[in-house]
Amino acid sequence: MNKKITKSCISALFTASAFFISFKTPDPYEAHITRSFINAFFKFFEQLKGTFSGNGFYILVLASALAYIYYRFFEDPEHVLDKIKGDKILSGFLAIMYAGGRAFAYNDRLNTIWTPKFNLIKATIFVIGFYFLYLLIIRGLNHVFNTYGSPMPEINSDYDQLTPAFNNVDKSAIQAPRFTQIKKLYHAHPWMFSFAVIYLSWIIHLIMRYPAALSADNWYEFNMYFGVYFFNNAQPIFHTWLTTQFVLMGNAIFGSGNVGIFIYVCLQSLLMALTLGYTEFLLYNWATPKWLRLLVFFIYCFTPYFTGNAAWAIKDYPHMTGYVIIALCLITIVVDHKITFSLKEDYKLILVWFVGTFMLTLFRRNGLHIYYATCAVLAVTYIVMLVKKKCKFSIIPFAVMILALLLSNATEQAIITANGVTITRQKDAYSVFFQQTARYVRDYGNEVTDSEKEVLEKCFNYEYMARAYTPHCSDNVKSLFYDDRVTNEDMKDYFKIWFQMFLKHPMCYVEATWNQSYYIFMPDFDNIVYNQDVDAGKGITTPELIDQLQLYVPEQMQGFPIMICSMYRMLNSLPVISSLNNLALYVIVMLSIMLFMISRKLGKYLITFVPVWLCIAFIFLAPMIRDQPRYSWAVFYIMPTLVGMYIHLINKQNAQK
C-alpha cells in the first residue's frame, strides 16, 4: 500500500511541477568557483531553484489534489479505472509531443530540450508529468463513455413511443414526465428544431457584426474580380465569383454592397446550421445520452468558435459546410452498412453527397485532395468487400462519386471561361517543402553547394530566403517563389535537391514541420482569432474600389463588432469554453476513441475518421496554424458526431451480448 501511495505522490508531483515550469534556464551568477565539480553542483542548485522559485506552494497544493486522484483511480482496487490496451503508448506519445511543443514555443528549436543540459531535467518533468495526466484522461474518457453513455428512456410528443434504443422497454413501468412545448417540438422534429435553435442563436451575432467579417483574402478576391490584380486562381475561383455577385446585387438593388454581403453570410450560416442541426438529429436518432446532446448544443450555440465564425465571409466557411456534409455521408454509409445503393431508396443521400462535393471542392482547392482521399478509402473498402463476397457489385457508388466531381469541375471551368481567369501554379500546395528548404538555408546556408544554389535561384529569390523564413508561417517564403515562370523541369530539379538536403540534415526538416504545427498537441495554448468587420483587409486594395463596393460599418453599428469580438476573447479565457475551443483536446479525444474502438473490435468503423485525419494532415501541409485556426475547423465541426457515433456503437454492441 505504501508503495502505491508513494507512486501516486511522485507522479502527482511531476504533473503539478509541469504546470509551473518553463524551458527558460538562465546561467547563474558568476561565483568564481575554481573547482569544476563544485561549480557544477552550484550551477545545478541555482538552476533548480530558478525552476520552482515562487511556485512551491502552488505545486504542493496541486500535487496533493492530484496524488489523491491518481491513487483513487490508478491504485485503489474499488475505484481503479479500467486499463485499455495501448493507453500507455498513446499517453507517452502525447506527453512527448507536448514536451516538444513547449521547446518550440520557447525558442523555435527542438534543442531547447537539451540546451542547456539542465533542460533535460525539465523535459523529463514535462514528459513524466503529462504522461500520467494523459493516462488519467484516456482512462477517464473510457469510463465516462462506458458508464454514462447509455441513454435514459425518453418519451416523444405522443407520450406513447420511446426513442429507437428503447422500443422494447415495458412502457407501463415508465412514468411519463410533463413535457413542455419545447420538448414536444424537439421530439416531433429533432432536425428542424435543432437547426432553428442553432441558427437563431447565431442571428444576433450576424446582426452585431453587420454587414459581415471580411479578411485580407476576401479583399484580395475583390481586387482580382474588379481588375486591381490579375484574376487568377490564387484564391478559390468559385468563391471569388460568388461573393462578388452578392456584393454587386447589393449595389444594384439596395445601393450598397453591405446588404449583399450580409445576405451572403446569412445564407452560408443557414446552410451550416442545417448541417449541424442534422448532426444533432443523428445523436437523437442514435439515442445518445442527454448530456452529450446538451453539450453539443452548448458548443454550437454558445462557444465563440462557432458563433464567431458564422459572420465571417471567408472561403473556409462554405468549404467546411461541404466538409462536414461529406463526413456525415461517410458516417451514414459506414454505420448503416450501405454496401449496396439504390437510386430509389438512397436518392436523398446521393443528392446530399452532390451538395457536399460542390461545397467541399469549389470553395477551397485542397477540397479536391480531401475528396479524392475519401472516395479512394470508400472505393478500396467496397472492393475488399466484393473480393470477400460480402456484397454484390453496383456501379451506382462509383458513378455518383465521379459524376459529382465532374459537375463541380464543369461549374468551375464555366466561371474560368466566362471571366478569363489565368491558371497559375499553386504555391500553398508546397508550403511544407518551402518551409523546410528555407529553414535549411537559414541554419545550414554555408553548406549549400553552387549547383544546389543554382536550382534554388530558378525557383526563389534566394538572397532573401533565410531572412524571410518565419517558423510559424510559410507566407513570407511563398512570396519569394517565382510561380509565374517556374517550369515543371525546374520543380523536378528542386525536389531532387530538396531530398539531397534532407539526407544531409533530416532533423532540420522535422523541426521545420513540427515547429509550424506543434499547436495540434498543446492543450494549454490559445489559438483563436476573430476578424472584426468588413474593414479587416481593406489595406490591400484601392480607395476607388472601396468606394465602388460600398462595404463599410454603418455609423449606428460602430463599436458593436469590436465589442462582440472582445466578448469572444473574454469567453475564450474562461476555463470550460477555452477547453471546448482547444484543438489539442479534440485531438486527444479523437485518438482515445480510436484506441477504444480498436480494443472493442470496432476497427472497421475507423474509416469514418478519415475526414478528420485528412484535416490534421493538411494542417501540417498548410501555410500556418498559429493565428489561423480555420485550417483545423474540420476537427471541431466533425468530432461531436464521431463521439456520438462511438457511444451508439458501444451501446449497440452491448445490447447484442
For each residue, the residues with C-beta under 8 A, 3 or more apart:
1: 4 5
2: 5 6
3: 6 7
4: 1 7 8 71 75
5: 1 2 8 9 67 71 75
6: 2 3 9 10
7: 3 4 10 11 75
8: 4 5 11 12 67 68 70 71 74 75
9: 5 6 12 13 63 67
10: 6 7 13 14
11: 7 8 14 15 66 70 128 129 132
12: 8 9 15 16 62 63 64 65 66 67 69 70 132
13: 9 10 16 17 59 63 67
14: 10 11 17 18 125 128 129 132
15: 11 12 18 19 62 63 66 129 130 132 133
16: 12 13 19 20 58 59 60 62 63 66 129
17: 13 14 20 21 52 59 63 125 129
18: 14 15 21 125 126 128 129 130 133
19: 15 16 59 62 129
20: 16 17 52 55 58 59
21: 17 18 51 52 55 122 125 126
22: 102 106 122
23: 102 103 106 107 112 113 119 122 123
24: 106
25: 47 50 51 116 118 119 122
26: 50
27: 43 116
28: 31 42 43 46 47 50
29: 46
30:
31: 28 39 42
32:
33: 38 39 42
34: 39
35: 38 39
36: 39 40
37: 40 41
38: 33 35 41 42
39: 31 33 34 35 36 42 43
40: 36 37 43 44
41: 37 38 44 45
42: 28 31 33 38 39 45 46
43: 27 28 39 40 46 47 118
44: 40 41 47 48 118
45: 41 42 48 49
46: 28 29 42 43 49 50
47: 25 28 43 44 50 51 116 118
48: 44 45 51 52 118 121
49: 45 46 52 53
50: 25 26 28 46 47 53
51: 21 25 47 48 121 122
52: 17 20 21 48 49 55 56 59
53: 49 50 56
54:
55: 20 21 52 58 59
56: 52 53 59 60
57: 60 61
58: 16 20 55 61 62
59: 13 16 17 19 20 52 55 56 62 63
60: 16 56 57 63 64
61: 57 58 64 65
62: 12 15 16 19 58 59 65 66
63: 9 12 13 15 16 17 59 60 66 67
64: 12 60 61 67 68
65: 12 61 62 68 69
66: 11 12 15 16 62 63 69 70
67: 5 8 9 12 13 63 64 70 71
68: 8 64 65 71 72
69: 12 65 66 72 73 136
70: 8 11 12 66 67 73 74 75 132 136
71: 4 5 8 67 68 74 75 76
72: 68 69 75 76 79
73: 69 70 76 79 80 81 136 139 140
74: 8 70 71 80 81 132 135 136
75: 4 5 7 8 70 71 72 80
76: 71 72 73 79 80
77: 80
78:
79: 72 73 76
80: 73 74 75 76 77
81: 73 74 136 139 140 142 143
82: 139 142 143 146
83: 87 139
84: 87 138 139 142 595 596 599
85: 598 599
86: 89 90 595 598 599
87: 83 84 90 91 135 138 139 595
88: 91 92 135
89: 86 92 93
90: 86 87 93 94 134 138 591 592 595
91: 87 88 94 95 131 132 134 135 138
92: 88 89 95 96 127 131
93: 89 90 96 97
94: 90 91 97 98 130 134 521 588 591
95: 91 92 98 99 126 127 128 129 130 131 134
96: 92 93 99 100 127
97: 93 94 100 101 518 520 521
98: 94 95 101 102 126 127 130 521 522 523
99: 95 96 102 103 113 123 126 127 130
100: 96 97 103 104 110 113 514 518
101: 97 98 104 105 518 519 521 522 525
102: 22 23 98 99 105 106 126 522
103: 23 99 100 106 107 109 110 111 112 113 123
104: 100 101 107 108 109 110 112 471 511 514 515 518
105: 101 102 518 522 525
106: 22 23 24 102 103 112
107: 23 103 104 112
108: 104 471 515
109: 103 104 112 511 515
110: 100 103 104 113 507 510 511 514 515
111: 103 114 115
112: 23 103 104 106 107 109 115 119
113: 23 99 100 103 110 119 120 123
114: 111 117 119 120 123
115: 111 112 119
116: 25 27 47 119
117: 114 120
118: 25 43 44 47 48 121 122
119: 23 25 112 113 114 115 116 122 123
120: 113 114 117 123 124
121: 48 51 118 124 125
122: 21 22 23 25 51 118 119 125 126
123: 23 99 103 113 114 119 120 126 127
124: 120 121 127 128
125: 14 17 18 21 121 122 128 129
126: 18 21 95 98 99 102 122 123 129 130
127: 92 95 96 98 99 123 124 130 131
128: 11 14 18 95 124 125 131 132
129: 11 14 15 16 17 18 19 95 125 126 132 133
130: 15 18 94 95 98 99 126 127 133 134
131: 91 92 95 127 128 134 135
132: 11 12 14 15 70 74 91 128 129 135 136
133: 15 18 129 130 136 137
134: 90 91 94 95 130 131 137 138 588
135: 74 87 88 91 131 132 138 139
136: 69 70 73 74 81 132 133 139 140
137: 133 134 140 141 588 592
138: 84 87 90 91 134 135 141 142 588 592 595
139: 73 81 82 83 84 87 135 136 142 143
140: 73 81 136 137 143 144
141: 137 138 144 145 589 592 593 596
142: 81 82 84 138 139 145 146 592 596
143: 81 82 139 140 146 147
144: 140 141 147 148 149
145: 141 142 148 149 593 596 646 647 650
146: 82 142 143 149 650
147: 143 144
148: 144 145 289 291
149: 144 145 146 288 289 647 650 651
150: 289 651 654
151: 154 163 165 166 287 288 289 290 651
152: 289 290
153: 162 163 166 169 174
154: 151 162 163 166 187 287 290
155: 159 160 161 162 174 176 177 179 187
156: 159 161 162 163 187 188
157: 179 183 184 185 187 188
158: 161
159: 155 156 176 179
160: 155 171
161: 155 156 158 167
162: 153 154 155 156 165 166 167 169 171 174
163: 151 153 154 156 166 284 287
164: 167 285 286 287
165: 151 162 286 287 651 655
166: 151 153 154 162 163 169 287
167: 161 162 164
168:
169: 153 162 166 173 174
170: 173 174
171: 160 162 174
172:
173: 169 170
174: 153 155 162 169 170 171
175:
176: 155 159 179
177: 155
178:
179: 155 157 159 176 183 184 187
180: 183 184
181: 184 185
182: 185 186
183: 157 179 180 186 187
184: 157 179 180 181 187 188
185: 157 181 182 188 189 193
186: 182 183 189 190 193 194
187: 154 155 156 157 179 183 184 190
188: 156 157 184 185 193
189: 185 186 192 193
190: 186 187 193 194 280 281 284 285
191: 194 195 277 278 280 281
192: 189 195 196 277
193: 185 186 188 189 190 196 197 277
194: 186 190 191 197 198 276 277 278 280 281 284 297
195: 191 192 198 199 273 274 276 277 278
196: 192 193 199 200 277
197: 193 194 200 201 277 297 301
198: 194 195 201 202 273 276 277 280 297 300 301
199: 195 196 202 203 269 270 273 274 277
200: 196 197 203
201: 197 198 204 300 301 302 307
202: 198 199 205 206 269 273 301 306 307 310
203: 199 200 206 207
204: 201 207 208
205: 202 208 209 307 308 310 311 564
206: 202 203 209 210 262 265 266 269 310 311
207: 203 204 210
208: 204 205 557 560 561 563 564
209: 205 206 212 213 311 532 533 560 561 564 565
210: 206 207 258 262 553 554 557 560
211: 257 258 259 261 262 265 534 551 553
212: 209 261 262 264 265 311 312 313 533 534
213: 209 265 311 312 313 314 530 531 532 533 534 536 561
214: 218 219 261 312 313 314 531 533 534 535 536 537 551
215: 218 219 312 314 531 536 537
216: 219 220 536 537 539 540
217: 220 221 235 314 315 537
218: 214 215 221 222 243 313 314 537
219: 214 215 216 222 223 537 538 540 541
220: 216 217 223 224 229 234 235 537 540
221: 217 218 224 225 235 239 240 243 244
222: 218 219 225 226 228 243 244 247 541 545 549
223: 219 220 226 228 229 540 541 545
224: 220 221 228 229 230 231 232 234 235 240
225: 221 222 231 240 241 244 419
226: 222 223 244 545 548
227: 231
228: 222 223 224 541 542 545
229: 220 223 224
230: 224 422
231: 224 225 227 240 419 420 421 422
232: 224 421 422 423 424
233: 236 237 365 421 422 423 424 426
234: 220 224 424
235: 217 220 221 224 239 240 315
236: 233 239 240 315 319 362 363 364 365
237: 233 240 241 412 415 416 421
238: 241 242 362 363 411 412 415
239: 221 235 236 242 243 315 318 362 363
240: 221 224 225 231 235 236 237 243 244
241: 225 237 238 244 245 415 419
242: 238 239 245 246 264
243: 218 221 222 239 240 246 247 261 264 313
244: 221 222 225 226 240 241 247 248
245: 241 242 248 249
246: 242 243 249 250 260 261 263 264
247: 222 243 244 250 251 257 260 261 549 551
248: 244 245 251 252 257 260
249: 245 246 252 253 260 263
250: 246 247 253 254 256 257 258 259 260 261 262 263 550
251: 247 248 254 255 256 257 260 549 550
252: 248 249
253: 249 250 259 260
254: 250 251 258 259 260
255: 251 550
256: 250 251 259 260 550 551
257: 211 247 248 250 251 260 261 549 550 551
258: 210 211 250 254 261 262 534 550 551 552 554
259: 211 250 253 254 256 262 263
260: 246 247 248 249 250 251 253 254 256 257 263 264
261: 211 212 214 243 246 247 250 257 258 264 265 313 534 551
262: 206 210 211 212 250 258 259 265 266
263: 246 249 250 259 260 266 267
264: 212 242 243 246 260 261 267 268 313
265: 206 211 212 213 261 262 268 269 310 311 312 313
266: 206 262 263 269 270
267: 263 264 270 271
268: 264 265 271 272 313 317 318 321
269: 199 202 206 265 266 272 273 310 311 317
270: 199 266 267 273 274
271: 267 268 274 275 318 321 359
272: 268 269 275 276 310 317 320 321 324
273: 195 198 199 202 269 270 276 277
274: 195 199 270 271 277 278
275: 271 272 278 279 321 324 325 328
276: 194 195 198 272 273 279 280 300 306 324 637
277: 191 192 193 194 195 196 197 198 199 273 274 280 281
278: 191 194 195 274 275 281 282 328
279: 275 276 282 283 296 324 328 640 641 644
280: 190 191 194 198 276 277 283 284 293 296 297 300
281: 190 191 194 277 278 284 285
282: 278 279 285 286 328 331 641 644 645
283: 279 280 286 288 292 293 296 640 641 644
284: 163 190 194 280 281 287 288 293
285: 164 190 281 282
286: 164 165 282 283 644 645 647 648
287: 151 154 163 164 165 166 284 648 651
288: 149 151 283 284 292 293 644 647 648
289: 148 149 150 151 152 292 293 647
290: 151 152 154 293 294
291: 148 294 295
292: 283 288 289 295 296 643 644 647
293: 280 283 284 288 289 290 296 297
294: 290 291 297 298
295: 291 292 298 299
296: 279 280 283 292 293 299 300 640 644
297: 194 197 198 280 293 294 300 301
298: 294 295 301 302 303 580
299: 295 296 302 303 305 306 580 640
300: 198 201 276 280 296 297 303 306
301: 197 198 201 202 297 298 306 307
302: 201 298 299 307 577
303: 298 299 300 306 307 571 577 580 581
304: 307 308 528 530 567 568 569 571 572 577 581
305: 299 308 309 528 572 580 581 629 636
306: 202 276 299 300 301 303 309 310 636
307: 201 202 205 301 302 303 304 310 568
308: 205 304 305 311 312 530 565 568
309: 305 306 312 317 630 633
310: 202 205 206 265 269 272 306 307
311: 205 206 209 212 213 265 269 308
312: 212 213 214 215 265 308 309 317 531
313: 212 213 214 218 243 261 264 265 268 317
314: 213 214 215 217 218 317 531 630
315: 217 235 236 239 318 319 363 364
316: 319 320 363 364 630 631 633
317: 268 269 272 309 312 313 314 320 321
318: 239 268 271 315 321 322 359 363
319: 236 315 316 322 323 359 360 363 364 367
320: 272 316 317 323 324 633 634 637
321: 268 271 272 275 317 318 324 325 359
322: 318 319 325 326 355 356 357 358 359 360 361 362 363 367
323: 319 320 326 327 356 359 360 367 370 611 615 633 634 637 638
324: 272 275 276 279 320 321 327 328 634 637 638
325: 275 321 322 328 329 352 353 355 356 359 360
326: 322 323 329 330 353 356 357 360 370 371 374 611
327: 323 324 330 331 608 611 612 634 638 641
328: 275 278 279 282 324 325 331 332 352 356 641
329: 325 326 332 333 349 352 353 356
330: 326 327 333 334 374 378 607 608 610 611
331: 282 327 328 334 335 608 641 642 645
332: 328 329 335 336 338 349
333: 329 330 336 338 349 378
334: 330 331 337 604 605 607 608
335: 331 332 605 608 645 648 649
336: 332 333
337: 334
338: 332 333 341 346 349
339: 382 385 390 391
340: 391 392 394
341: 338 346 350 394 396 397 400
342: 345 346 396
343: 346 347 350 396
344: 347
345: 342
346: 338 341 342 343 349 350
347: 343 344 350 351
348: 351 352
349: 329 332 333 338 346 352 353
350: 341 343 346 347 353 354 396 400
351: 347 348 354 355
352: 325 328 329 348 349 355 356
353: 325 326 329 349 350 356 357 400 401 404
354: 350 351 357 358 400 403 404 407
355: 322 325 351 352 358 359
356: 322 323 325 326 328 329 352 353 359 360
357: 322 326 353 354 360 361 371 404 405 407 408
358: 322 354 355 361 362 404 407 408 411
359: 271 318 319 321 322 323 325 355 356 362 363
360: 319 322 323 325 326 356 357 363 364 367 370 371
361: 322 357 358 364 367 368 371 405 408 409
362: 236 238 239 322 358 359 367 408 411 412
363: 236 238 239 315 316 318 319 322 359 360 367
364: 236 315 316 319 360 361 367
365: 233 236 368 426 428 429
366: 369 370 428 429 618 621
367: 319 322 323 360 361 362 363 364 370 371
368: 361 365 371 372
369: 366 372 373 614 618
370: 323 326 360 366 367 373 374 611 614 615 618
371: 326 357 360 361 367 368 374 375 405
372: 368 369 375 376
373: 369 370 376 377 610 614
374: 326 330 370 371 377 378 610 611 614
375: 371 372 378 379 401 405
376: 372 373 379 380
377: 373 374 380 381 607 610
378: 330 333 374 375 381 382 397 401 607
379: 375 376 382 383 397 398 401
380: 376 377 383 384
381: 377 378 384 385 607
382: 339 378 379 385 386 391 397
383: 379 380 386 387
384: 380 381 387 388
385: 339 381 382 388 390 391
386: 382 383 389 390 391 392 393
387: 383 384
388: 384 385
389: 386
390: 339 385 386
391: 339 340 382 385 386
392: 340 386
393: 386
394: 340 341 397
395: 398 399
396: 341 342 343 350 399 400
397: 341 378 379 382 394 400 401
398: 379 395 401 402
399: 395 396 402 403
400: 341 350 353 354 396 397 403 404
401: 353 375 378 379 397 398 404 405
402: 398 399 405 406
403: 354 399 400 406 407
404: 353 354 357 358 400 401 407 408
405: 357 361 371 375 401 402 408 409
406: 402 403 409 410
407: 354 357 358 403 404 410 411
408: 357 358 361 362 404 405 411 412
409: 361 405 406 412 413
410: 406 407 413 414
411: 238 358 362 407 408 414 415
412: 237 238 362 408 409 415 416
413: 409 410 416 417
414: 410 411 417 418
415: 237 238 241 411 412 418 419 421
416: 237 412 413 419 420 421 423
417: 413 414 420
418: 414 415
419: 225 231 241 415 416
420: 231 416 417
421: 231 232 233 237 415 416
422: 230 231 232 233
423: 232 233 416
424: 232 233 234 483 484
425: 483 486
426: 233 365 429 430 483
427: 430 431 434 478 481 483
428: 365 366 431 478 622 623
429: 365 366 426 621
430: 426 427 433 434 478 481
431: 427 428 434 435 474 478 621 622 623
432: 435 436 474 512 513 516 620 621
433: 430 436 437 495 498
434: 427 430 431 437 438 460 474 477 478 481
435: 431 432 438 439 469 474 477 512 513 516
436: 432 433 439 440 498 501 502 508 509 512 513
437: 433 434 440 441 456 465 477 498 501
438: 434 435 441 442 465 466 468 469 474 477 512
439: 435 436 442 443 469 471 508 509 511 512 515
440: 436 437 443 444 445 448 501 505 508 509 512
441: 437 438 444 445 448 456 462 465 466 469
442: 438 439 445 465 466 469
443: 439 440 505 508
444: 440 441 447 448 501 504 505 508
445: 440 441 442 448 466
446:
447: 444 504
448: 440 441 444 445 452 453 456
449: 452 453
450: 453 454
451: 454 455 497
452: 448 449 455 456 497 500 501
453: 448 449 450 456 457 462
454: 450 451 457 458
455: 451 452 458 459 490 493 494 496 497
456: 437 441 448 452 453 459 460 462 465 494 497
457: 453 454 460 462
458: 454 455 482 486 490 493 494
459: 455 456 481 482 486 490 491 494
460: 434 456 457 465 477 480 481 482
461: 464 465 480 482
462: 441 453 456 457 465 480
463:
464: 461 467 468 480
465: 437 438 441 442 456 460 461 462 468 469 477 480
466: 438 441 442 445 469
467: 464
468: 438 464 465 476 477 479 480
469: 435 438 439 441 442 465 466 476 477
470: 473 474 475 476 477
471: 104 108 439 512 515 516
472: 515 516 624 625 626 627
473: 470 476 516 623 624 626 627 628
474: 431 432 434 435 438 470 477 478 516 623 624
475: 470 478 479 623 624
476: 468 469 470 473 479 480
477: 434 435 437 438 460 465 468 469 470 474 480 481
478: 427 428 430 431 434 474 475 481 623
479: 468 475 476
480: 460 461 462 464 465 468 476 477
481: 427 430 434 459 460 477 478 486
482: 458 459 460 461 485 486
483: 424 425 426 427 486
484: 424
485: 482
486: 425 458 459 481 482 483 490 491
487: 490 491
488: 491 492
489: 492 493
490: 455 458 459 486 487 493 494
491: 459 486 487 488 494 495
492: 488 489 495 496
493: 455 458 489 490 496 497
494: 455 456 458 459 490 491 497 498
495: 433 491 492 498 499
496: 455 492 493 499 500
497: 451 452 455 456 493 494 500 501
498: 433 436 437 494 495 501 502
499: 495 496 502 503
500: 452 496 497 503 504
501: 436 437 440 444 452 497 498 504 505 508 509
502: 436 498 499 505 506 509
503: 499 500 506
504: 444 447 500 501
505: 440 443 444 501 502 508 509
506: 502 503 509 510
507: 110 510 511
508: 436 439 440 443 444 501 505 511 512
509: 436 439 440 501 502 505 506 512 513
510: 110 506 507 513 514
511: 104 109 110 439 507 508 514 515
512: 432 435 436 438 439 440 471 508 509 515 516
513: 432 435 436 509 510 516 517 620
514: 100 104 110 510 511 517 518
515: 104 108 109 110 439 471 472 511 512 518
516: 432 435 471 472 473 474 512 513 620 624 625 626
517: 513 514 520 619 620 625
518: 97 100 101 104 105 514 515 521 522
519: 101 522 525 527 583 584 625 626
520: 97 517 583 584 587 616 619 625 632
521: 94 97 98 101 518 584 587
522: 98 101 102 105 518 519 525 584
523: 98 579 582 584 585 588
524:
525: 101 105 519 522 582 584
526: 572 573 578 582
527: 519 582 583 625 626 627 629
528: 304 305 568 569 572 581 629
529: 627 628 629
530: 213 304 308 565 568 569
531: 213 214 215 312 314 536 537
532: 209 213 535 536 561 562 565
533: 209 212 213 214 536 553 561 562
534: 211 212 213 214 258 261 538 551 552 553
535: 214 532 538 552 553
536: 213 214 215 216 531 532 533
537: 214 215 216 217 218 219 220 531 540 541
538: 219 534 535 541 546
539: 216
540: 216 219 220 223 537
541: 219 222 223 228 537 538 545 546
542: 228 545 546
543: 546 547
544: 547 548
545: 222 223 226 228 541 542 548 549
546: 538 541 542 543 549 551 552
547: 543 544 550
548: 226 544 545
549: 222 247 251 257 545 546
550: 250 251 255 256 257 258 547
551: 211 214 247 256 257 258 261 534 546
552: 258 534 535 546
553: 210 211 533 534 535 557 558 561
554: 210 258 557 558
555: 558
556:
557: 208 210 553 554 560 561
558: 553 554 555
559: 562 563
560: 208 209 210 557 563 564
561: 208 209 213 532 533 553 557 564 565
562: 532 533 559 565 566
563: 208 559 560 566 567
564: 205 208 209 560 561 567 568
565: 209 308 530 532 561 562 568 569
566: 562 563 569 570
567: 304 563 564 570 571
568: 304 307 308 528 530 564 565 571 572
569: 304 528 530 565 566 572 573
570: 566 567 573 574
571: 303 304 567 568 574 577
572: 304 305 526 528 568 569 577 578 581
573: 526 569 570 578
574: 570 571 577 578
575: 578 579
576: 579 580
577: 302 303 304 571 572 574 580 581
578: 526 572 573 574 575 581 582
579: 523 575 576 582 585
580: 298 299 303 305 576 577 585
581: 303 304 305 528 572 577 578 636
582: 523 525 526 527 578 579 585 586
583: 519 520 527 586 587 629 632 635 636
584: 519 520 521 522 523 525 587 588
585: 523 579 580 582 588 589
586: 582 583 589 590 635 636 639
587: 520 521 583 584 590 591 616 635
588: 94 134 137 138 523 584 585 591 592
589: 141 585 586 592 593 639 643
590: 586 587 593 594 609 612 635 639 642
591: 90 94 587 588 594 595
592: 90 137 138 141 142 588 589 595 596
593: 141 145 589 590 596 597 642 643 646
594: 590 591 597 598 606 609
595: 84 86 87 90 138 591 592 598 599
596: 84 141 142 145 592 593 599 600 646 650
597: 593 594 600 602 603 605 606 646 649
598: 85 86 594 595 601 602 603 606
599: 84 85 86 595 596
600: 596 597 650 653
601: 598
602: 597 598 605 606 646 649 650 653
603: 597 598 606
604: 334 607
605: 334 335 597 602 608 645 649
606: 594 597 598 602 603 609
607: 330 334 377 378 381 604 610
608: 327 330 331 334 335 605 642 645
609: 590 594 606 612 613 642
610: 330 373 374 377 607 613 614
611: 323 326 327 330 370 374 614 615 634 638
612: 327 590 609 615 616 634 635 638 639 642
613: 609 610 616 617
614: 369 370 373 374 610 611 617 618 634
615: 323 370 611 612 618 619 631 632 633 634 635 638
616: 520 587 612 613 619 620 632 635
617: 613 614 620 621
618: 366 369 370 614 615 621 622 631
619: 517 520 615 616 622 625 631 632
620: 432 513 516 517 616 617
621: 366 429 431 432 617 618
622: 428 431 618 619 625 628 631
623: 428 431 473 474 475 478 628
624: 472 473 474 475 516 627 628 631
625: 472 516 517 519 520 527 619 622 628 629 631 632
626: 472 473 516 519 527
627: 472 473 527 529 624
628: 473 529 622 623 624 625 631
629: 305 527 528 529 583 625 632 633
630: 309 314 316 633
631: 316 615 618 619 622 624 625 628
632: 520 583 615 616 619 625 629 635 636
633: 309 316 320 323 615 629 630 636 637
634: 320 323 324 327 611 612 614 615 637 638
635: 583 586 587 590 612 615 616 632 638 639
636: 305 306 581 583 586 632 633 639
637: 276 320 323 324 633 634 640
638: 323 324 327 611 612 615 634 635 641 642
639: 586 589 590 612 635 636 642 643
640: 279 283 296 299 637 643 644
641: 279 282 283 327 328 331 638 644 645
642: 331 590 593 608 609 612 638 639 645 646
643: 292 589 593 639 640 646 647
644: 279 282 283 286 288 292 296 640 641 647 648
645: 282 286 331 335 605 608 641 642 648 649
646: 145 593 596 597 602 642 643 649 650
647: 145 149 286 288 289 292 643 644 650 651
648: 286 287 288 335 644 645 651 652
649: 335 597 602 605 645 646 652 653
650: 145 146 149 596 600 602 646 647 653 654
651: 149 150 151 165 287 647 648 654 655
652: 648 649 655 656
653: 600 602 649 650 656 657
654: 150 650 651 657
655: 165 651 652
656: 652 653
657: 653 654
